[in-house]
């Protein structure tokens, strides 16, 4: 079972101020927040129990559209991969608990 969406973190996002002037990079926590939002769009309301693994492979710049692909084998874990074009930005696995029994 898998799900894919595209997201863009705009230049105006408040978390980008000072991260880094002249060479802006989207903070990792914003990418993970988008992954969790995508998981909830797919599966319904979730409780994040833990980030089991995560690896950030290349930077994401504000305004760049990126894809989030989610996969799961059961209701307890969601694997994710984020890409900008052919570049992997991040990948990992979340331990989750479904709160509403999403599909």
Protein Blocks (a to p, Z undefined) as FASTA:
>chain_A
ZZdddddddfklmklgopaghiacddfklmmmmmmmmmmmmnopaddfbdfbacdfbdcd
ehiacddddddfbfkbccddddehjbcfbgcddddddfklpZZ
